[in-house]
């Protein structure tokens, strides 16, 4: 079905036979690009991929083609030239000093208004994500992320971190965070709009921002930045140029950002190998790298766990066909409950469905390139893993098919902790609906707990970890000794979001050398201490203890 806009807010959309159209957004103006990229509906890619791809190619060759009227075509975004990329950086740099001196309370107001606007326009938000192949159920989960990140509880905590005043010895002492300057954002293709929304936190810190909408899937990002965030900045009196959005080639843009002295921070979201190389280039160029890279999360299930609920959390591994960095990638299970848990996961995995993204019960997404999935699975089975369920392709209706674009939720059993990480499916993020369940060797519980903790802490990645257990002693020991990761959850959804706690960030291959829980308002600012004295004798201040 065609996707037509019903909102006229923001003034950015140019109606062309009901085609949603975004130019580049630089210094408060919509400016022309060098070309256009087109979005066709995700449903069309499942119904008739040949026609959908042909439409994109025809329109990118000839924007005036009648193909623009085809119901599969959703919208288009202008593509930035090298000059436009530099122009966006220049606009941000010119606006940054004035915006950085805006009162903190005004800047924090942006977060409240952003949340209010998301709630008011949530149907639009969901439609945008569904058009880009996000199952609507997962689109609601992505919305829940932003609602918690910008909840009043979270905003209150951010505010407390940004500015604290003390009084001591006749002085006013301030510990505050000041903006880094210009922050460039590079969202990923699998969650561009939700990731681009983190730029609002950098704005709240007092930075100017440049957001690159991914060239292959730009529409939702441009909608969010241009139609939602830009009007809010105008409402609170931010200077023009504080927010800029461009759709552009990733390598060209990142290279220019690194070479541009006007860029202070680069917020990079992507794979670990590329991200760590980019981190080194950032440091060499004198820029702060803020990395959101791969995750390879572990869920530990102890002998006294609620097995049914633990299985629910484990089946989050299949949501979005595993193409989400924060889903669980591995389970480590006490041998006393392993068989029961595996049977429960098998039953629950069978209920995770493929289908069209606008179907409210669908949780699987298409997987266009599945060669690595079958390579990982084959390697695991050859090494001795046992296939529990899945392992094949399906059509949109779930029918097994060698040419299907969906993958079955797949579970393999790996016996023994000692050699578990010799399996690539355990050691690496797979980004597929492929869950290894590592069953520990039988042994003394005290020894098993030590081995479980060592296993979690020795993970090269470090996004999220979860524990399912009833014993308070086990929970306390786990919490006190697990240092891996940016977030640790106990007896809870692995991917659910909560106020106060970080939504992103981690250690090791997840966050790079400076990796930790990522609060973007803090990551894009730096600490500064201030002392304001009256009638203080400097000599006394130095020598009077």
C-alpha positions in Angstrom: 0.0 0.0 0.0 1.3 3.6 -0.6 2.7 5.5 2.3 1.3 9.1 2.3 2.1 11.7 4.8 -0.6 13.3 6.8 1.4 15.9 8.7 2.3 19.4 7.5 4.5 20.4 10.5 8.0 21.6 9.9 7.5 22.8 6.4 10.2 20.5 5.0 8.1 18.2 2.8 7.6 19.1 -0.8 4.5 17.6 -2.2 5.0 16.0 -5.6 2.0 13.9 -6.4 2.0 12.9 -2.7 5.6 11.7 -2.8 7.5 12.5 0.5 10.6 14.5 -0.4 13.4 15.9 1.7 16.2 18.2 0.6 19.3 18.6 2.6 18.8 20.6 5.8 21.7 23.0 6.5 21.8 26.2 8.6 18.0 26.2 9.0 17.4 25.9 5.2 16.3 23.1 2.9 18.9 23.1 0.1 19.3 21.1 -3.1 21.5 18.0 -3.4 23.3 16.5 -6.3 20.9 13.6 -6.8 18.0 11.7 -5.1 17.8 8.4 -3.4 14.4 6.7 -3.2 12.6 4.6 -0.6 10.2 1.8 -1.7 8.0 0.2 0.8 9.3 -2.8 2.7 6.1 -4.7 1.8 6.8 -4.2 -1.9 10.3 -5.8 -1.5 8.5 -9.0 -0.2 5.7 -8.9 -2.8 7.8 -8.1 -5.9 11.5 -7.4 -5.3 12.2 -7.1 -9.1 9.7 -4.3 -9.6 10.8 -2.5 -6.4 14.4 -2.5 -7.3 13.7 -1.5 -10.9 11.6 1.5 -9.6 14.5 2.7 -7.5 17.0 2.4 -10.3 14.7 4.1 -12.8 13.9 7.0 -10.5 17.6 7.5 -9.4 18.4 7.7 -13.2 15.5 10.0 -14.0 13.7 11.7 -11.1 11.0 12.9 -13.5 10.0 9.4 -14.5 6.4 8.4 -14.1 7.7 5.6 -11.8 7.4 8.2 -9.0 3.6 7.7 -9.0 3.9 3.9 -8.4 2.3 2.9 -5.1 5.4 1.1 -4.1 7.4 4.4 -4.0 7.4 6.0 -0.5 9.6 9.0 -0.7 13.0 10.4 -1.6 15.9 12.3 -0.1 18.5 14.5 -1.7 22.1 13.4 -1.7 24.8 15.7 -0.5 27.9 16.8 -2.5 31.3 17.1 -0.9 30.7 20.9 -0.7 27.4 20.4 1.1 29.0 18.1 3.6 31.5 20.9 4.4 28.8 23.5 4.4 26.9 21.6 7.1 30.0 21.4 9.3 30.6 25.1 8.8 27.0 26.0 9.8 27.3 23.8 12.9 30.6 25.4 13.9 29.2 28.9 13.5 26.1 28.2 15.7 27.9 26.2 18.4 29.3 29.1 20.6 25.9 30.8 20.9 24.0 27.6 21.6 26.6 26.5 24.1 25.8 29.5 26.3 22.1 29.0 26.2 20.8 28.3 29.8 20.9 24.6 30.7 17.2 24.6 31.6 16.3 25.8 28.2 18.4 23.1 26.5 16.9 20.5 28.8 13.5 21.6 27.8 14.3 20.2 24.3 14.2 16.7 25.8 10.8 17.2 27.3 9.4 18.6 24.1 10.9 15.9 22.0 9.2 13.2 24.1 5.9 15.1 23.9 6.2 15.3 20.1 7.1 11.6 19.8 4.0 10.7 21.7 1.8 13.0 19.7 3.3 11.7 16.4 3.9 8.1 17.3 1.7 6.7 14.5 3.8 8.7 12.0 7.0 7.3 13.7 5.8 3.8 13.4 4.7 4.1 9.8 8.2 5.5 8.9 9.9 2.6 10.5 7.5 0.0 9.0 8.2 1.5 5.5 11.9 0.7 6.1 11.2 -2.9 7.0 11.0 -2.7 10.8 8.2 -5.0 12.1 5.6 -2.7 13.7 6.0 -4.6 17.0 9.7 -3.8 17.0 9.1 -0.3 15.9 7.0 0.1 19.1 10.0 -1.2 21.0 12.3 1.3 19.4 9.8 4.0 20.3 9.9 2.7 23.9 13.6 3.2 23.9 13.3 6.9 23.1 10.4 7.4 25.6 12.7 6.0 28.4 15.8 7.9 27.2 13.8 11.1 27.3 11.6 10.3 30.3 11.3 12.9 33.1 13.2 10.5 35.4 16.1 10.2 33.0 16.1 14.0 32.1 16.2 14.8 35.8 19.3 12.6 36.2 21.0 14.1 33.2 20.3 17.6 34.6 22.0 16.6 37.9 25.1 15.4 36.1 25.4 18.5 34.0 25.7 21.2 36.7 26.2 20.9 40.5 26.9 23.8 42.9 28.7 23.7 46.2 29.6 26.3 48.8 32.9 26.0 50.6 35.2 28.5 52.5 33.5 31.6 51.2 33.5 30.3 47.6 30.9 29.1 45.2 32.2 25.9 43.6 30.7 24.5 40.4 31.2 21.1 38.8 29.7 21.2 35.4 29.9 19.6 31.9 30.5 21.9 29.0 29.8 21.0 25.3 32.5 19.6 23.1 31.4 21.8 20.2 30.4 20.1 16.9 29.3 16.5 17.0 28.9 14.5 13.8 26.5 11.5 13.9 26.8 8.4 11.8 23.7 6.2 12.4 23.6 2.6 11.2 21.4 1.2 8.5 19.5 -1.2 10.8 18.2 1.5 13.2 18.9 4.9 11.6 16.1 7.0 13.0 16.2 5.8 16.6 20.0 6.2 16.6 19.8 9.6 15.0 17.5 10.6 17.8 20.5 10.4 20.2 21.6 13.6 18.6 19.0 15.4 20.6 21.0 14.5 23.7 24.1 16.1 22.2 22.1 19.2 21.5 20.9 19.3 25.1 24.6 19.2 26.1 25.0 22.4 24.2 26.6 21.0 21.0 25.8 21.7 17.4 25.3 18.5 15.4 25.5 17.2 11.9 23.6 14.0 11.2 24.3 11.8 8.2 21.2 9.9 7.1 22.4 6.5 5.6 22.2 6.8 1.8 20.5 3.5 1.4 17.8 4.1 4.0 17.5 7.9 4.6 13.8 8.7 4.9 13.0 8.0 8.5 16.2 9.9 9.7 15.4 12.9 7.6 11.8 12.9 8.8 12.8 12.8 12.4 15.5 15.4 12.2 13.8 17.8 9.8 10.1 17.4 10.7 10.3 16.6 14.4 13.5 18.0 16.0 14.1 21.2 13.8 10.8 22.8 14.7 11.4 22.2 18.4 14.8 24.0 18.2 13.1 26.9 16.5 10.5 26.9 19.2 13.0 27.3 22.0 15.1 29.9 20.2 18.1 27.9 19.1 20.4 29.6 16.5 20.2 28.5 12.9 22.8 25.9 12.1 22.6 24.1 15.5 21.0 21.1 13.6 22.0 19.9 10.2 21.0 16.8 8.3 22.5 15.4 5.1 22.1 12.2 3.2 25.5 11.2 1.9 28.0 8.5 1.1 29.5 7.1 4.3 33.2 6.9 3.4 33.2 10.3 1.7 31.5 11.9 4.7 33.6 10.2 7.4 36.8 11.1 5.6 35.7 14.7 5.3 34.7 14.8 9.0 38.1 13.5 10.1 39.9 16.1 7.9 37.7 19.0 9.0 39.0 21.0 12.0 35.5 22.2 12.7 34.3 18.7 13.8 35.1 17.9 17.5 33.4 14.5 18.1 32.2 11.7 15.8 29.5 9.4 17.0 30.0 6.3 15.1 27.6 3.3 15.0 28.7 0.2 13.1 30.7 -3.0 13.1 33.6 -3.6 15.6 36.4 -4.1 13.1 35.6 -1.0 11.1 34.8 1.0 14.2 38.0 0.2 16.0 40.0 1.3 12.9 37.9 4.4 12.8 38.6 5.1 16.5 42.4 5.1 15.8 41.9 7.5 12.9 39.8 9.8 15.1 42.4 10.0 17.8 45.1 10.6 15.3 43.0 13.5 13.9 42.5 15.0 17.3 38.8 14.1 17.5 36.8 12.3 20.2 35.5 9.0 19.0 32.2 7.9 20.5 31.6 4.3 19.4 28.5 2.1 19.4 29.8 -1.2 17.9 28.8 -4.8 17.9 27.4 -6.7 20.9 27.7 -10.4 21.7 25.5 -10.5 24.8 25.3 -13.4 27.3 22.3 -14.5 29.3 23.3 -16.7 32.3 20.6 -19.1 33.6 21.2 -20.6 37.0 19.8 -23.8 38.5 17.0 -22.0 40.4 15.9 -19.7 37.5 12.3 -19.3 36.4 12.9 -21.3 33.2 9.8 -20.2 31.3 10.6 -16.5 31.8 14.3 -17.0 31.1 13.3 -18.7 27.8 11.2 -15.7 26.9 14.2 -13.5 27.4 16.4 -15.8 25.3 13.9 -15.7 22.4 14.5 -12.0 22.2 17.6 -13.3 20.3 15.4 -13.8 17.3 13.6 -10.4 17.2 14.4 -8.6 14.0 16.0 -11.8 12.9 18.9 -11.0 15.3 19.9 -7.9 13.3 19.9 -5.8 16.5 23.1 -5.3 18.4 21.5 -5.6 21.9 19.7 -8.9 21.6 21.1 -11.9 23.4 23.7 -13.8 21.4 24.5 -16.6 23.7 23.1 -18.5 26.7 25.2 -20.1 29.5 23.1 -22.6 31.4 23.5 -24.6 34.6 23.4 -28.3 33.7 20.6 -29.0 36.2 18.1 -27.0 34.1 19.6 -27.3 30.7 17.2 -29.8 29.1 14.2 -28.1 30.5 15.3 -24.7 29.3 16.2 -26.0 25.8 12.8 -27.6 25.4 11.1 -24.4 26.5 13.2 -22.3 24.1 12.4 -24.7 21.3 8.6 -24.3 22.0 8.8 -20.5 22.3 11.0 -20.0 19.3 8.4 -21.8 17.1 6.0 -18.9 17.9 8.4 -16.2 16.6 6.8 -15.4 13.2 7.9 -14.1 9.8 5.5 -12.0 7.8 4.8 -8.5 6.5 6.2 -5.7 8.7 2.7 -4.1 9.3 1.4 -7.4 10.8 1.3 -6.8 14.6 2.4 -10.3 15.4 5.5 -10.5 13.2 8.9 -10.3 14.8 11.2 -11.6 12.1 12.8 -9.4 9.4 14.0 -10.4 6.0 17.7 -11.4 5.8 18.9 -10.7 2.3 22.4 -12.1 2.7 22.4 -15.3 4.6 25.6 -17.1 3.4 27.4 -16.4 6.7 24.4 -17.7 8.7 24.7 -21.1 7.0 28.5 -21.0 7.3 28.4 -20.4 11.1 25.8 -23.1 11.5 27.7 -25.6 9.5 30.9 -24.9 11.4 29.2 -25.3 14.8 27.6 -28.6 13.8 30.9 -29.9 12.4 32.6 -29.0 15.7 30.0 -31.1 17.6 27.1 -28.7 18.4 23.6 -30.2 18.3 20.9 -28.5 16.2 17.9 -28.0 18.5 15.5 -26.2 16.1 15.5 -24.2 12.9 18.3 -24.0 10.4 16.4 -23.2 7.2 15.0 -20.5 5.0 11.3 -19.6 4.8 8.9 -17.6 2.7 7.0 -14.7 4.1 4.2 -17.0 5.3 6.6 -19.3 7.1 6.7 -22.0 4.5 10.1 -23.7 4.2 11.8 -22.7 1.0 15.4 -22.8 -0.3 14.9 -19.3 -1.8 13.1 -17.7 1.1 14.2 -14.3 2.5 13.5 -15.2 6.1 15.6 -17.4 8.4 14.1 -19.7 10.9 14.8 -19.0 14.6 17.7 -21.4 15.1 19.1 -22.9 18.3 22.2 -25.0 18.7 23.4 -26.8 21.9 27.1 -26.5 22.8 28.3 -28.8 25.6 31.0 -27.5 27.9 32.3 -24.1 28.8 36.0 -24.9 28.3 35.9 -24.9 24.5 32.7 -22.9 23.9 34.5 -19.9 22.4 36.3 -22.1 19.8 32.9 -21.9 18.2 32.5 -18.7 16.1 28.8 -18.7 16.8 29.7 -18.3 20.5 32.7 -16.1 20.2 31.4 -13.5 17.7 28.3 -11.4 17.1 26.4 -13.3 14.4 23.7 -10.7 13.5 21.3 -13.6 12.7 18.5 -15.5 14.4 21.0 -18.0 15.7 21.3 -18.7 19.4 23.9 -21.0 20.9 23.0 -22.5 24.3 26.2 -23.4 26.2 25.6 -26.1 28.7 28.1 -26.2 31.5 29.8 -29.4 32.6 28.4 -30.9 35.8 30.3 -29.8 38.9 30.2 -28.1 42.3 28.0 -25.0 42.3 30.7 -22.8 43.8 33.1 -23.8 41.0 30.4 -23.4 38.4 29.6 -19.9 39.5 33.3 -19.0 39.3 33.5 -20.3 35.8 30.3 -18.6 34.7 31.6 -15.2 36.0 35.0 -15.8 34.2 33.1 -16.6 31.0 31.1 -13.4 31.1 34.0 -11.2 32.0 36.3 -12.7 29.4 33.9 -11.8 26.6 35.7 -9.7 24.0 32.5 -7.7 23.5 30.6 -5.9 26.3 27.2 -4.5 25.6 24.6 -6.1 27.9 24.6 -9.2 30.2 21.7 -10.8 32.0 21.3 -13.3 34.8 18.3 -15.4 35.7 18.4 -16.7 39.3 16.4 -16.8 42.5 19.2 -17.0 45.1 20.0 -13.6 46.5 23.6 -14.8 47.1 24.0 -15.8 43.5 22.6 -12.5 42.4 24.7 -10.4 44.7 27.9 -12.3 43.8 27.1 -11.9 40.1 26.4 -8.2 40.4 29.5 -7.5 42.5 31.9 -9.4 40.2 30.7 -9.0 36.6 32.6 -6.0 35.2 32.0 -6.7 31.5 29.4 -4.6 29.7 27.5 -1.3 29.9 24.4 -2.8 31.4 23.6 -5.8 33.7 20.1 -7.0 34.1 18.7 -9.6 36.5 15.5 -11.5 36.0 14.2 -9.1 33.3 13.9 -8.6 29.6 17.3 -8.4 28.1 16.4 -5.8 25.5 13.8 -3.8 27.4 14.5 -0.1 28.3 14.3 1.6 31.7 14.6 5.1 33.0 18.0 6.2 34.4 19.8 3.2 33.0 21.8 3.5 29.7 20.2 2.4 26.5 23.6 2.0 24.7 27.3 1.6 25.3 29.7 -1.0 26.5 33.2 -2.2 26.9 35.8 -4.1 24.7 34.9 -4.5 21.1 31.5 -2.8 21.8 32.9 0.5 22.8 36.6 0.6 22.0 39.3 1.9 24.3 37.1 4.4 26.0 34.0 2.1 26.1 31.5 2.2 28.9 27.8 2.8 29.3 26.9 5.5 26.9 24.9 8.5 28.0 25.3 10.7 24.9 24.6 14.0 26.8 27.7 13.1 28.9 29.8 11.5 26.2 29.6 14.7 24.0 30.6 17.0 26.9 33.5 17.3 29.2 33.9 18.1 32.9 35.0 21.4 34.2 35.4 22.8 37.7 34.7 26.5 38.6 35.5 28.4 41.7 34.0 31.8 42.3 35.5 33.6 45.3 34.9 37.0 47.1 37.4 38.7 49.4 39.9 35.8 49.3 43.5 36.5 50.0 45.5 34.3 47.5 48.5 33.8 49.8 46.2 32.5 52.5 44.4 30.3 50.0 47.7 28.7 49.1 49.2 28.2 52.5 46.3 28.2 55.0 45.3 24.6 55.5 
